[in-house]
C-alpha cells in the first residue's frame, strides 16, 4: 500500500523542526555561555571596568590540575595596564578535563595572529581563565594555540 506523498512531506517538515529545536537547545545551553563570557570580558576590557573584570576572570596556576582562584588586586592592575584591541572568536573547542571542562575559544587578533582565550565554569559562572605566569609575549590573557583540524 502506497502512502500519499503529502505524509512523507509532513514527516520531513516535522523532522526538520525537531532537528532545529535540538540544535537551538545545544547552542543556547552548551555553545553560547563560554562565548558570552568572552564577549563580556572584551567589553569590560574596552571600558577598563575593574569591578566587572574581577567577576569575569579567574586566575590559573595549573590549568591541567584545575587550580583556579579569584584574581588579586595586583593581577587586575597588570591586566588593566595592558593595551587592548578587541579580537574576534572564530571557533570553539571543548576539552574535558578531570576536574572541569575547558573551552578553547580560538581568538584572532586584529593583526591576524591566532591565540586561545580559555573559558571555564567557576563558582557557577563561566569566566575567562588567565594564567598567573604569561603564556605568550603579547598579552597576558591569551594562551598559545596551534591551529590544527
N, C-alpha and C positions, 0 to 999 in steps of 0.2 A: 504494500500500500504506500503510495507516494504522498508525502506531506506537501501541503501548499508552500510555495516559495516565500510567502509573507511570514510564515512561522520562523523559518531559518533567518530571515532578515531581522525579525524582532529578537531572536536569540542573539544575533550578532550585536545589536544595539544594547541589549542587556549585559552581554559580556564586556563590551566597551565601557559601559557605565560602571560596572563593578571594578574593572581594572583601573579606571581613572580615579575612583574613590580610594582604592588601595594605594595607588601611587601618591595621591594627595595626603593620605594619612602618614605614609612613610616620610614624605618630605617635611610635613609640619612637625612631626614628633621626633624624628631622628636626624634629618639632614639640616634643618633650619637652625636649631639652638646654637650650635657652635659658630655658624656664620653670623647669627645675630650678636653673639658675644664679641666677635671680631669687629663688626660694624660699630658697636658701642665703644669698643676700645679705640678705634680710629677716630670716632667723633670726639671722644674725650681727650685724645692726644692733640687733635687740632685746636680744641678750646683751651688746652692746658688746665683742665679741671682736676685738681689734686684729689678732692674728696671722691669724685666719681671713679678716678683711676684706682683709688685704694680698694674699691669694691669690685673693680673689673679685672684685676690681675692677681696672680698668685706666684710666689717665688719657689723655684725648684732647686734643691741642692743635688738631688739624684732622681732624674725623671723615671728611670727604669725601676727603681725601688719604691716610687710613689712618695718620696719625701717632699711634701708641699707645705708651705707656710704663708701666712699673710705677709705683705710687704712691710718693711720698716720705713721710717721717715727718710733715712739716708738713701735707700733704694729708690723711693719715689722721687726724691730730689735728682738723683742721677738720671732717672728715666725722663723727667721733665726738662732737664738741661739739653737733651738731645734734639737736634733738628728733625722735624717730622714732615715727610711728604707722604700723603695718602697713596697707598698702593691699591692693588686690586686682587681679590681672591679669584683664582682661576680654576681650582679643583679642590677636592676634599678627599682625604684618605683616612680611614679609621684603623687604628692599631689597638688591638685588645691586649691589655696588659694583665698581670696577675692581680693587681690591686685596683686598677681603674682603667678606663678606656681613654685613649688619646686620639684627638682629631687633628691630623696634619692638614692645615689649610695652606695650600700652595699659594704663596703670596708673591705677586710680581710687582716690583718697584717701578716707579715712573721711568727709570732708565733702562728697564728691561731685565734686570737681574732677578733671579728666582730664588726664593728662600721659603722656609716653612714658618708659619705662625701657628703655634700649638695651642689648642683649647682642650680643657678637661672640666669635668664636673667637680666642684669643690664646695662643700657645705651647702649642697642643694642647688647650686647655680653654676652655669658654665662660665669659666673665666679663662683668660689668656695666661699661659704659662711663660714666665720669664726666668731664664737661667740666672743663678746667683753669680756665676762667672760667665762673661760674654762668650757666646759660641761663634760669633763672627766679628769681623773688624768694623763693619759699617754701622750696625745698630744693635743695641743690647737686647732688644725684644725679639729679634729674629734668630732662627736656628738655621744652620746649614742644611741644605736639601739638594739631593741629586735627583734630577728629573729622569725617572725611568718608568716605562709602561710594561 
